[in-house]
Each structure stands twice: as structure tokens, then as C-alpha cells.
Amino acid sequence: MPFSYMRTGLMCLSWHSLAVACLSYEVAKALNVLLDLMLIRKLGLSSHEEFAMGTIATGGICVLNTEVIQRLAISEAEIERIAAAELRKLWQRQ
């Protein structure tokens, strides 16, 4: 069934900054639109935590950079270990 109407909104993906969330709220308020906020965490490599192979969001939504994972031969077990650790950090921040 197609939507009978569409609503305009603003999506805020906040890595770890409450300031970004607050600014997004003010922008959404000024535009009179809905705000959807998702907290996310970078899935960094074990050897180089600042190099992201993906991201995980509240609700367990995970987006991976398959090119990086394939080129660096990162195992599924390693991805799951890192994702579980970052998901725990997300839950602590909520």
C-alpha cells in the first residue's frame, strides 16, 4: 500500500556528540519538522581503531564496508567481536 502522505524530517546520526544532537534538535524545531536521532559507533580495526570498517547504530543496525573487509581479510568472528563491544558502549550511552 503506497503512502498517502509524506512527512519531512531530519535524521541526526550522532557519533558521540551531544552537541550534534542538540544542534539537530534546534534545526528541526526551526524548520518545524520531525527529528529522528540515532546514536552510532564506528567499527574500527583492532590494529588501527581510527580506521573504520563500518558502523553500528542503536537497534543493532550494522553497515559494513565490504571492500575494506575483503582487502584486509577481516574474519566474521573479528567483526562480530568488535560490533558486540561497540554495541555495549552504545547501550551504556543511552
GILIN-V83846 format. One record per residue. N is the residue number from 1. RES is the residue in one small letter. PSI is psi in whole degrees, 0 to 359 (* if undefined). Layout:
n: <N:N>
res: <RES:RES>
psi: <PSI:PSI>
This chain:
n: <1:2:3:4:5:6:7:8:9:10:11:12:13:14:15:16:17:18:19:20:21:22:23:24:25:26:27:28:29:30:31:32:33:34:35:36:37:38:39:40:41:42:43:44:45:46:47:48:49:50:51:52:53:54:55:56:57:58:59:60:61:62:63:64:65:66:67:68:69:70:71:72:73:74:75:76:77:78:79:80:81:82:83:84:85:86:87:88:89:90:91:92:93:94>
res: <m:p:f:s:y:m:r:t:g:l:m:c:l:s:w:h:s:l:a:v:a:c:l:s:y:e:v:a:k:a:l:n:v:l:l:d:l:m:l:i:r:k:l:g:l:s:s:h:e:e:f:a:m:g:t:i:a:t:g:g:i:c:v:l:n:t:e:v:i:q:r:l:a:i:s:e:a:e:i:e:r:i:a:a:a:e:l:r:k:l:w:q:r:q>
psi: <124:155:139:345:161:141:141:139:179:129:128:121:109:114:309:18:116:330:321:317:317:317:318:321:314:321:313:320:316:325:352:49:165:150:131:124:128:127:137:158:141:139:93:157:149:320:337:85:335:347:114:135:358:193:155:142:166:143:0:12:127:130:124:148:95:329:314:314:317:314:325:3:51:128:157:323:319:317:314:321:312:317:319:319:317:327:322:318:322:314:325:329:346:*>
